[in-house]
Amino acid sequence: MLDWLILFYFVGMFVLFFFWIYGIASFVLDVKNKVIPGIRKYRRGRAEQAAKREQEQKREENERQLY
C-alpha cells in the first residue's frame, strides 16, 4: 500500500512540475514572439510619425519664408 502511495505522490509531483514548466516556457515564448516585436513596431511607428511631423514643419517653414 505504501509503495502505491509513494508512486502516486511522485507521479502527481511530476505532472504538476511538467505543467508549471510548460506555463513558464509558454510565457517566455509569448514574450519573445509577440510582446517584444509589438514594442519594436510601436517604437518604429512613433519614430516615423516624429520624422513626418518634423518634415511637415520644415515644409511649412519653407512655405512661410517664400511668402
N, CA, C and O atoms as a GROMACS GRO file, in nm:
protein
  268
    1MET      N    1   0.082  -0.119   0.000
    1MET     CA    2   0.000   0.000   0.000
    1MET      C    3   0.086   0.126   0.000
    1MET      O    4   0.056   0.222  -0.071
    2LEU      N    5   0.193   0.126   0.079
    2LEU     CA    6   0.280   0.241   0.088
    2LEU      C    7   0.353   0.266  -0.043
    2LEU      O    8   0.379   0.381  -0.081
    3ASP      N    9   0.386   0.157  -0.114
    3ASP     CA   10   0.454   0.172  -0.243
    3ASP      C   11   0.365   0.245  -0.343
    3ASP      O   12   0.414   0.330  -0.418
    4TRP      N   13   0.237   0.213  -0.346
    4TRP     CA   14   0.144   0.280  -0.438
    4TRP      C   15   0.129   0.428  -0.402
    4TRP      O   16   0.119   0.513  -0.490
    5LEU      N   17   0.127   0.456  -0.275
    5LEU     CA   18   0.113   0.594  -0.229
    5LEU      C   19   0.235   0.676  -0.269
    5LEU      O   20   0.221   0.790  -0.315
    6ILE      N   21   0.352   0.620  -0.253
    6ILE     CA   22   0.475   0.689  -0.292
    6ILE      C   23   0.478   0.708  -0.443
    6ILE      O   24   0.514   0.815  -0.491
    7LEU      N   25   0.441   0.606  -0.518
    7LEU     CA   26   0.436   0.617  -0.664
    7LEU      C   27   0.336   0.724  -0.707
    7LEU      O   28   0.364   0.805  -0.795
    8PHE      N   29   0.218   0.722  -0.646
    8PHE     CA   30   0.116   0.821  -0.677
    8PHE      C   31   0.166   0.963  -0.646
    8PHE      O   32   0.140   1.056  -0.722
    9TYR      N   33   0.237   0.978  -0.536
    9TYR     CA   34   0.292   1.108  -0.498
    9TYR      C   35   0.392   1.157  -0.603
    9TYR      O   36   0.385   1.272  -0.646
   10PHE      N   37   0.484   1.071  -0.644
   10PHE     CA   38   0.585   1.112  -0.742
   10PHE      C   39   0.524   1.141  -0.878
   10PHE      O   40   0.566   1.235  -0.945
   11VAL      N   41   0.428   1.062  -0.920
   11VAL     CA   42   0.361   1.088  -1.048
   11VAL      C   43   0.287   1.221  -1.040
   11VAL      O   44   0.291   1.300  -1.135
   12GLY      N   45   0.219   1.246  -0.931
   12GLY     CA   46   0.149   1.373  -0.913
   12GLY      C   47   0.243   1.491  -0.915
   12GLY      O   48   0.214   1.592  -0.979
   13MET      N   49   0.356   1.480  -0.847
   13MET     CA   50   0.454   1.588  -0.847
   13MET      C   51   0.511   1.610  -0.988
   13MET      O   52   0.531   1.725  -1.030
   14PHE      N   53   0.536   1.502  -1.060
   14PHE     CA   54   0.587   1.514  -1.197
   14PHE      C   55   0.487   1.586  -1.286
   14PHE      O   56   0.525   1.673  -1.364
   15VAL      N   57   0.359   1.551  -1.275
   15VAL     CA   58   0.255   1.615  -1.357
   15VAL      C   59   0.247   1.764  -1.324
   15VAL      O   60   0.244   1.847  -1.415
   16LEU      N   61   0.244   1.798  -1.197
   16LEU     CA   62   0.238   1.939  -1.159
   16LEU      C   63   0.361   2.015  -1.205
   16LEU      O   64   0.350   2.127  -1.254
   17PHE      N   65   0.478   1.955  -1.189
   17PHE     CA   66   0.602   2.018  -1.232
   17PHE      C   67   0.603   2.037  -1.383
   17PHE      O   68   0.647   2.141  -1.432
   18PHE      N   69   0.555   1.938  -1.457
   18PHE     CA   70   0.551   1.946  -1.603
   18PHE      C   71   0.467   2.065  -1.649
   18PHE      O   72   0.511   2.142  -1.734
   19PHE      N   73   0.348   2.081  -1.594
   19PHE     CA   74   0.262   2.192  -1.636
   19PHE      C   75   0.313   2.326  -1.587
   19PHE      O   76   0.290   2.428  -1.652
   20TRP      N   77   0.383   2.328  -1.476
   20TRP     CA   78   0.444   2.451  -1.426
   20TRP      C   79   0.554   2.496  -1.523
   20TRP      O   80   0.559   2.613  -1.560
   21ILE      N   81   0.640   2.404  -1.562
   21ILE     CA   82   0.746   2.436  -1.658
   21ILE      C   83   0.687   2.472  -1.793
   21ILE      O   84   0.735   2.566  -1.857
   22TYR      N   85   0.585   2.402  -1.838
   22TYR     CA   86   0.518   2.432  -1.965
   22TYR      C   87   0.462   2.575  -1.963
   22TYR      O   88   0.475   2.647  -2.062
   23GLY      N   89   0.402   2.615  -1.854
   23GLY     CA   90   0.348   2.750  -1.842
   23GLY      C   91   0.456   2.856  -1.849
   23GLY      O   92   0.439   2.958  -1.916
   24ILE      N   93   0.567   2.833  -1.781
   24ILE     CA   94   0.677   2.928  -1.784
   24ILE      C   95   0.736   2.937  -1.926
   24ILE      O   96   0.761   3.047  -1.975
   25ALA      N   97   0.758   2.824  -1.990
   25ALA     CA   98   0.813   2.823  -2.125
   25ALA      C   99   0.718   2.890  -2.223
   25ALA      O  100   0.762   2.964  -2.311
   26SER      N  101   0.589   2.867  -2.210
   26SER     CA  102   0.491   2.929  -2.296
   26SER      C  103   0.491   3.081  -2.279
   26SER      O  104   0.484   3.155  -2.377
   27PHE      N  105   0.500   3.126  -2.154
   27PHE     CA  106   0.505   3.270  -2.127
   27PHE      C  107   0.630   3.332  -2.190
   27PHE      O  108   0.620   3.437  -2.254
   28VAL      N  109   0.744   3.269  -2.173
   28VAL     CA  110   0.869   3.322  -2.230
   28VAL      C  111   0.859   3.330  -2.382
   28VAL      O  112   0.900   3.430  -2.441
   29LEU      N  113   0.806   3.227  -2.445
   29LEU     CA  114   0.794   3.229  -2.591
   29LEU      C  115   0.694   3.334  -2.638
   29LEU      O  116   0.716   3.397  -2.742
   30ASP      N  117   0.586   3.354  -2.565
   30ASP     CA  118   0.490   3.460  -2.600
   30ASP      C  119   0.556   3.597  -2.593
   30ASP      O  120   0.537   3.680  -2.681
   31VAL      N  121   0.633   3.619  -2.487
   31VAL     CA  122   0.701   3.748  -2.474
   31VAL      C  123   0.799   3.767  -2.589
   31VAL      O  124   0.806   3.874  -2.648
   32LYS      N  125   0.874   3.662  -2.619
   32LYS     CA  126   0.975   3.671  -2.724
   32LYS      C  127   0.913   3.690  -2.862
   32LYS      O  128   0.965   3.768  -2.943
   33ASN      N  129   0.804   3.622  -2.891
   33ASN     CA  130   0.748   3.623  -3.026
   33ASN      C  131   0.635   3.722  -3.048
   33ASN      O  132   0.601   3.751  -3.163
   34LYS      N  133   0.576   3.776  -2.943
   34LYS     CA  134   0.462   3.867  -2.960
   34LYS      C  135   0.485   4.003  -2.896
   34LYS      O  136   0.465   4.106  -2.960
   35VAL      N  137   0.527   4.004  -2.772
   35VAL     CA  138   0.537   4.130  -2.699
   35VAL      C  139   0.654   4.213  -2.749
   35VAL      O  140   0.638   4.331  -2.779
   36ILE      N  141   0.772   4.154  -2.758
   36ILE     CA  142   0.890   4.229  -2.800
   36ILE      C  143   0.876   4.281  -2.943
   36ILE      O  144   0.906   4.398  -2.966
   37PRO      N  145   0.830   4.200  -3.040
   37PRO     CA  146   0.808   4.258  -3.174
   37PRO      C  147   0.702   4.368  -3.174
   37PRO      O  148   0.712   4.464  -3.251
   38GLY      N  149   0.600   4.354  -3.091
   38GLY     CA  150   0.498   4.458  -3.082
   38GLY      C  151   0.555   4.589  -3.030
   38GLY      O  152   0.522   4.696  -3.081
   39ILE      N  153   0.641   4.581  -2.931
   39ILE     CA  154   0.705   4.702  -2.877
   39ILE      C  155   0.795   4.764  -2.982
   39ILE      O  156   0.797   4.886  -2.998
   40ARG      N  157   0.870   4.682  -3.054
   40ARG     CA  158   0.958   4.736  -3.160
   40ARG      C  159   0.877   4.804  -3.269
   40ARG      O  160   0.914   4.912  -3.317
   41LYS      N  161   0.766   4.742  -3.308
   41LYS     CA  162   0.680   4.801  -3.411
   41LYS      C  163   0.622   4.934  -3.362
   41LYS      O  164   0.617   5.031  -3.437
   42TYR      N  165   0.579   4.938  -3.238
   42TYR     CA  166   0.524   5.061  -3.180
   42TYR      C  167   0.629   5.173  -3.181
   42TYR      O  168   0.600   5.285  -3.222
   43ARG      N  169   0.750   5.141  -3.136
   43ARG     CA  170   0.856   5.242  -3.132
   43ARG      C  171   0.896   5.288  -3.272
   43ARG      O  172   0.923   5.406  -3.293
   44ARG      N  173   0.898   5.195  -3.367
   44ARG     CA  174   0.930   5.230  -3.506
   44ARG      C  175   0.823   5.324  -3.562
   44ARG      O  176   0.855   5.422  -3.630
   45GLY      N  177   0.698   5.295  -3.533
   45GLY     CA  178   0.588   5.380  -3.579
   45GLY      C  179   0.595   5.519  -3.519
   45GLY      O  180   0.570   5.618  -3.587
   46ARG      N  181   0.629   5.527  -3.389
   46ARG     CA  182   0.642   5.657  -3.325
   46ARG      C  183   0.756   5.736  -3.386
   46ARG      O  184   0.745   5.858  -3.404
   47ALA      N  185   0.866   5.670  -3.419
   47ALA     CA  186   0.980   5.739  -3.481
   47ALA      C  187   0.942   5.790  -3.620
   47ALA      O  188   0.980   5.901  -3.657
   48GLU      N  189   0.867   5.710  -3.695
   48GLU     CA  190   0.823   5.753  -3.827
   48GLU      C  191   0.728   5.872  -3.818
   48GLU      O  192   0.735   5.964  -3.899
   49GLN      N  193   0.639   5.870  -3.720
   49GLN     CA  194   0.548   5.983  -3.701
   49GLN      C  195   0.625   6.110  -3.666
   49GLN      O  196   0.592   6.217  -3.716
   50ALA      N  197   0.725   6.097  -3.581
   50ALA     CA  198   0.806   6.214  -3.544
   50ALA      C  199   0.880   6.267  -3.666
   50ALA      O  200   0.890   6.388  -3.684
   51ALA      N  201   0.934   6.178  -3.749
   51ALA     CA  202   1.005   6.222  -3.870
   51ALA      C  203   0.909   6.292  -3.966
   51ALA      O  204   0.944   6.394  -4.024
   52LYS      N  205   0.790   6.238  -3.983
   52LYS     CA  206   0.690   6.302  -4.070
   52LYS      C  207   0.652   6.440  -4.017
   52LYS      O  208   0.642   6.536  -4.093
   53ARG      N  209   0.631   6.449  -3.885
   53ARG     CA  210   0.594   6.575  -3.824
   53ARG      C  211   0.704   6.680  -3.845
   53ARG      O  212   0.676   6.795  -3.878
   54GLU      N  213   0.830   6.639  -3.827
   54GLU     CA  214   0.943   6.730  -3.847
   54GLU      C  215   0.953   6.773  -3.992
   54GLU      O  216   0.979   6.890  -4.020
   55GLN      N  217   0.933   6.680  -4.083
   55GLN     CA  218   0.938   6.712  -4.225
   55GLN      C  219   0.826   6.809  -4.262
   55GLN      O  220   0.848   6.901  -4.341
   56GLU      N  221   0.708   6.789  -4.207
   56GLU     CA  222   0.595   6.879  -4.233
   56GLU      C  223   0.624   7.019  -4.178
   56GLU      O  224   0.591   7.119  -4.242
   57GLN      N  225   0.683   7.027  -4.062
   57GLN     CA  226   0.717   7.156  -4.005
   57GLN      C  227   0.820   7.230  -4.090
   57GLN      O  228   0.809   7.351  -4.109
   58LYS      N  229   0.919   7.156  -4.142
   58LYS     CA  230   1.018   7.218  -4.230
   58LYS      C  231   0.954   7.268  -4.358
   58LYS      O  232   0.986   7.376  -4.406
   59ARG      N  233   0.861   7.189  -4.413
   59ARG     CA  234   0.793   7.229  -4.535
   59ARG      C  235   0.710   7.355  -4.512
   59ARG      O  236   0.711   7.446  -4.594
   60GLU      N  237   0.638   7.359  -4.400
   60GLU     CA  238   0.558   7.477  -4.368
   60GLU      C  239   0.646   7.600  -4.346
   60GLU      O  240   0.610   7.710  -4.388
   61GLU      N  241   0.761   7.581  -4.281
   61GLU     CA  242   0.853   7.692  -4.260
   61GLU      C  243   0.906   7.744  -4.393
   61GLU      O  244   0.916   7.865  -4.412
   62ASN      N  245   0.938   7.653  -4.484
   62ASN     CA  246   0.985   7.695  -4.617
   62ASN      C  247   0.876   7.771  -4.691
   62ASN      O  248   0.904   7.869  -4.760
   63GLU      N  249   0.752   7.725  -4.678
   63GLU     CA  250   0.640   7.794  -4.744
   63GLU      C  251   0.622   7.935  -4.686
   63GLU      O  252   0.595   8.029  -4.761
   64ARG      N  253   0.636   7.950  -4.554
   64ARG     CA  254   0.622   8.082  -4.492
   64ARG      C  255   0.732   8.175  -4.538
   64ARG      O  256   0.709   8.295  -4.557
   65GLN      N  257   0.853   8.121  -4.556
   65GLN     CA  258   0.964   8.205  -4.598
   65GLN      C  259   0.946   8.252  -4.744
   65GLN      O  260   0.994   8.359  -4.782
   66LEU      N  261   0.877   8.170  -4.824
   66LEU     CA  262   0.856   8.208  -4.964
   66LEU      C  263   0.756   8.321  -4.978
   66LEU      O  264   0.762   8.397  -5.075
   67TYR      N  265   0.663   8.335  -4.885
   67TYR     CA  266   0.559   8.438  -4.896
   67TYR      C  267   0.590   8.558  -4.819
   67TYR      O  268   0.512   8.653  -4.819
   0.00000   0.00000   0.00000
